[in-house]
Amino acid sequence: MKQLIVLLSVACAVAAYAGITRDDVAETRYTALARQKQFDCVGQVLKGKEAIGSCVLIDKKYVLTAAHIFIESSERPDTTITDGQNLILYVPYNEHVGNIRNYYF
């Protein structure tokens, strides 16, 4: 459990810089990087029978995944008006880290 917390902490720190793309760099350079062998996904993270993310094997018994997939919350409907249209949005509340026993790798 302690190792998982450490891995999640590292993933959170890395996530702060992940997903940033530059306008002056062609998207093909990013997708070519993503296709490299070292970035292959080797597994999935499941909650019950639902696949909610992917993971990479980094040791015989450790995987690395994004920390945000473990954030759970309840949702409540909220109504807003945009361009004269009533929209119903489902707003998360009561965010918390899910119980690790509910996840499978």
Buried (B, 14 or more C-beta within 10 A) or exposed (E): EEEBEEBBEEBEEEEEEEEEEEEEEEEEEEEEEEEEEEEEEEBBBBBEEEEBBBBBBEEEEBBBBBBEBBEBEEEEEEEEEEEEEEEEEEEEEEEEEBEEEEBEB
